[in-house]
Amino acid sequence: MKIPFQRTRWSLVSATKDPATAAKALEELCSLYWYPVYAFIRRSGWPPEDAKDCTQEFFVRILARGDFVKADPALGKLRSYLLGAVRHHMAKELEKTRALKRGGGAVFQSIEEAQAEERYALEPVDEVTPVTLYERRWALTILENAVQALRASYERRDRLDEFLVLRPFLSWNSGEDYASAAAALKRSPGAVNVAVFRLRQRFRDALIEQISHTLSDESEIQEELRFLCEVVSRGV
């Protein structure tokens, strides 16, 4: 199934311009990018509390200034736009005494904030750059959102049990254990093979839908999808 591509992409950004949808869109944008931004700042050498301050202040400011509303989709990929914006914000923060109170005047309270350092503690101890870590967390967030959207679609059709059995087949190293899945679902291995094929097709569509939210041109979808797969294949 081909996903229709609206010319006004960055659809969440576009939604911030409509008072009827702005609050939910801003909440989704912050939820999607809060941890990737935090991980970028932490890997740049900032200690935990300063990284939390900087991340919170970054989102507070872009929301207060209406940066999402003014953002131009012609600028390209939203993940690249935000990475440039947070770099600029960090540079300005370094010029200050960092005496700002965290979250003053915030229009949202990030659930991510309380868990950010716990999540960061689980990051691999390696030499990846801040940009690489940002890309990793962006990719995994896109994947997680696509899986959740797919799960919801199966649940709406009263087929959640099927999804839970077939979910492992979405993994890069699933093991392709059709026999066990067939036994669990009381179907033939051939029927499970078809079901897995359809699941993967739907998952790809869900990924494209998630990715397309942050692009300005339909021609960029396949390139961004390949980039996501490349990031994930490097390891998490």
WOGI-V20422 format. One line per field, one symbol per residue. burial: b if it has 16 or more other C-alpha atoms within 10 Angstrom, else e. Layout:
# WOGI-V20422
burial=???
This chain:
# WOGI-V20422
burial=eeeebeebbbbbbbbbbeeeebeebbbebbebbbbbbbbbbbbeebebebbbbbbbbbbbbebeeeebbeeebeeebbbeeebeebeebbeebeeeeeeeebbeeeeeebebbeebbeeeeeeeeeeeebbbbbbbbbbbbbbebbbebbbeebeeeeebebbeebbbbeeeeeeeebeebbeebeeebeebbeebeebbebbbbbbbbbbbbbbbbeeebeebbeebeebbeeee
